[in-house]
Amino acid sequence: MAAVRPMCPGCLRWPHARPYANKTQAWRFPTRRYIHPNEFQPFAPPAPSSLGKAAPAKTYDRTRKWLRRLFYFSVTAGVVYGVDRQFYSSALLRTSRTFGLGLVVALDYKINFRPNPPFAENITAVHARNAERLSNLLRHNGGLYLKMGQAVAMQSAILPPEFQKMFSRMFDDAPQDEWKDVEKVIREDFGKPVEEVFGVSFSGEPNKGVMERRARASASVAQVHWAKLEDGREVAIKIQKREISQQVKWDLWAFKVVAWIYSKSFDLPFYNLVPFVSERLLLETDFVNEADNSERMAALVAGESRLRDRVYIPRVYRELSSKRVMTTEWIEGVRLWDKESITKPWQGSWRQGSPGSHGTPLDPPGRQSTVQPVSRRTGFDKLKPERNHWKGWKERGGLGLSVKDVMQTMIDLFSAQIFLWGWVHCDPHPGNIFVRRQPSGKAELVLIDHGLYIHMSPTLRHQYARFWKALLTFDNNTLGEITRSWGVNNPDIFASATLMKPYRGGDQSTTKSLEGLSKSEKAERLYEMQQAARKGIREILGDERKWPQELLFVGRNLRIVQANNQFLGSPVNRIKITGTWASRALVESPDLPLNEKIANFGRHIVFRMVLFSTDLFFYFTKIRQFFRGGGGMEDDIEAHMQLMAKEMGVELQQNMFEG
């Protein structure tokens, strides 16, 4: 019997097995093999107790829960956004954007307003980035936010230079609404389409008026369209932007909340002024109020012999006006900022004024202008006749007026408003003033945009007139008495802010120069200056409950008039003219008893003699200006104000209209 070969390792068959000769048969294996009883064990499942607790199957409940929440949030946000955009003109989105930016700016200043900011190179960098943030917010939100920016721009002297530069850009034209939105506003207010309200045709019907679909001017709240009515009258139709009425309450509420937060966070006593400012801004969106203001000012000017032939207020057509639409006569004139067109030689006819001026028709006989024909290229975008014949050949001429006459009339007008009538137009920037030439060759001012007015009570008006007289005569007792009744803790600072020049009748202070200081010392000094600026504001608004809120807008008026005078080269002695009106008003005011008016007349004579000293300085600056040795009087005042302002930590910009 042959021995059995061992198995090949790793294999279950015999390595030397041989097949049968017949290939269809199976393999032949040896009949004997070794048995290893301990090599294999029978299969037995483990005991349940040895396996531990069973893991639950993954259900992804948490993921599904958050996905559901994300879905619901997205749907809700989409619905809110759609409703807000469709029915509220994105008022909620604008408010959220305002609060978000307000929080970011507040935190930035809380963390970085110190001599060496941890997250900025210096305080200037902190101001620059927050000014840019605020600028972007105002432009993205548009509407009333631009109006707020313009309101702040006129008082921006108390702000850092970076903010002053940003606010100087707030006078740019705003984008205009599409024609379909204009039509909706007119239909909603009058219940009729544009064609029926104004009697115009957009298809060229004979004996019908015409109207331009493209606005001639667009501001933050409204835009102005030219039209010619059926009876031949040319009118300016001021139409409020459709979204304003839906946004205004949200915007003013956000303004109040942010102002309250900042007044508390930075310890500045100005919040009590916010409701008054908000009320003024809200009234600017009511064109019935603007029409009332316009007609009242026209009556006051007509009743003042010193102004009636020098100032013109456009006529309002009430039958074509509503709360959001105001129609006035069309004005042809030169804007105040066009100094070249005002002063170039007159090329028109002798004894004839510029179109539309006092006693001069828009189209003189023999030079009738016709409405441009409608074409496919222009449609109804540009139809108004261009009246430039008075500029002469190649439009090289102008009104041939003296800027001295223009500024004299302007200061007379606004001084009468402040001291004599107590009814003050608070937005006299160059875009709201037209200049025309009368047949006599004298200047005529046309004042438009009567939405922003304040009313001064007789008591406040008399106090303010006495205050101005005290300023110019260095009567510190009267000055202190009046300012204390207004809750002002520092009369000198307030006096300087009122005069728009340094007041030198009280205590003097010295200015610490930044020259020769190291970088860290300059940073420390800059921080001290800006802390001093906050202190100065608190001293002016010492008791905000006593502060006459109207003075906020009166100061705005004075600041704009000063800037206008400076822009035209300081042709008149603004301080003398204003002071004369203040003193004269105490003689002419019908609200004062006769014995007091007689006493004031004697003081007025003495006061006129005192003002002679301001004339000496004025003519000195004019002679120096003539020989190109320096700027005018307003430039000198501005330079001295900048030096004095540095003592309080304020950096004044040279020109408020430079943007």
C-alpha positions, 0 to 999 in steps of 0.5 A: 500500500502506497504512502499518502502524500501530505496536503499542499499548505494553503490548499484544500485539494491534494497537489498530486492528484491525478485525473482518470484516463477518461477526461469526462470522469472526475478527479481521483483523490487518495482515499486516506488523509490526516485529521487535525481535530483542533484546527476547526471549530463549529460555528456558534453565534456570540451571546447577545450580552457580549455585543453591548447595546445596539446602535439606533439606525440613522434617521437624519431628523436634525438635518431635516428639521434645519432644512425645514426651518431654512425653507420656511425662513426663505419663503417668509423672507421672500414673501416679506421682501415681495410685499415690502417692495410691491406695497411699501416701496422697500421701506422695511428693507431700507429701515433694516439697512439703516439699523444694521449700518447704525449698529456697525458705526456705533460699535466701530466708534465705541471700540476705536474712538481713542488716540491709538485705535486698535483696529485702525491706523488713526482716528482719521481712518475711522472717520473716513471709513464710516463717512463712506459707509454713511454715504453709501447708505444715503445713496442706496436708500435715496428719497427722504434719506437724501433730504436728511443728508442735505439737511445735515450738510448745511450743519456739517461744520461740527463734523470731522473733515471726512464727513464734511467732504461726504456731505458736500456731495449731497447736492447732486441731482437725484435719479428721476422716476419713470413716466409710468410712476408719474402718471400713477401719482397724478391719477391717484391724486386727481382721479383722472389721467394726465391728459384730462388734468392738464389738457395736454395731448401726447398724440399731437392733437390740435388745440391741445397742450403739450407736456414733456415726459422727461423731467427738467430737474429731479431732486430727492423728493420730487421732479419737475416737468415742463408743460404748455397748457391749452390756454398757452400758459407755460407751467412747471409741474412738480410731482412727488416721487411715488415711493415717498408717501410710502417710505416717509413714515418709516424713514422718519421713525428710523431717523428718530431711533438712530438719533436717540441711540447716538445721543445716548451712546455719545452723550450729545444733547440733541435728541429733543431737536429731532422731533422738530426736524422730523416735522419739518422734513415731513411738511416738505412732502406736503405740497399743499403746505408748500403752496401755502408758504409760497403764497404767504411769502409772495404777499409779504414781499408785495407788501414790502416796498424795499423788496417788491420790485426786486424779488419775485415769487412764482404764481401757484395754480391751485386748480392744478395742484394737490398734496403730491402735485404742485403747478406753478408758472414756468420761470426762465432765469439764470441759476445763482451758481452760473456767475459767468452768465450773470455778469457777462455783458447784456446782448439783448434789446435796450430797455428790455429785460430777460425772458419772464422778468418784471414787465417782460413777456417770455416771448417779446413781440417779433420773437415768438418762440414755438414749441418744438415739433414732436419727432420719433427721435425726441418724442415728448422728452424735449418740447420747451422753446429755448430762449437764448436770444438775449445772449447774442451771437454764439451766446457770448453775452449774459445778464450784464448784472452786478453780483453786488446787486444780486447779493444785496437783494438776497441778504435784504430778503432773508434778513426781512424774513428773519427779523421783520416777518418771522417767516423764514425760507430755510433752503436758499441754496443756489439751486433754489434762486434764479436771477433775471434782468429787469428792463431797468437793468436791475437784478431780480431774484426769483425764489422757488422751493418753498417747502421748508419754512419755520415760523419765529414767534414775535418774542423770539424774533425780538430776542434774536434782533437784540442778540445780533445788535449785542454781537456787533456792539460787544454788549456781553451783558445783553448777550449773556442774558439772552443766551442764558434764557435759551439754555446756552452755557457758552455765549462766545461759541454760540456768538461765533456760530451765529456771526459765521465769524470769530466773536472776540468780545468775550474770553480769548483762548489759544490754539495749540499747534500740531507742528513739531509733535511726534506721531503719537503726540499728534494722535493724542492732540487730535483726540483731545480736539475732538473731545473738545468739539463734543464739549462745545456742542454740549455747551451750546445745547446746555439745556435743550429744553430751553433751546429755541428749535427754530434757531437750528434752521435760522442758522442754516439759512445764515450759513447758506447765505454766507456761502452764496456771498463767498461764492460770488466773491464777497461783493457786499458786507453781509454782517453790516446788512444783516445787523442793520435789518436786525436794528431796524426791525426793532423800530418797525415791528408792529408787535412792540409798544410805541415807547419802546420803538421810539427808544429803539430808534435812538439806539438804531442811529447810534448803532449805524455809526458803530457799523461804520467800523465794519465798512472800513474792514470790508473796503480794506479787503476789497482793495486788497482783493482788487490788487490780488493780495488776498480774498474777500471779506468772507474769505478772511472770516472763514479763515479766522473761523477755521482757526477758532474752530480748531480750538474746539476740535472742529476742522472747517471746510473752505467752501460748503458748495465745493462738491 
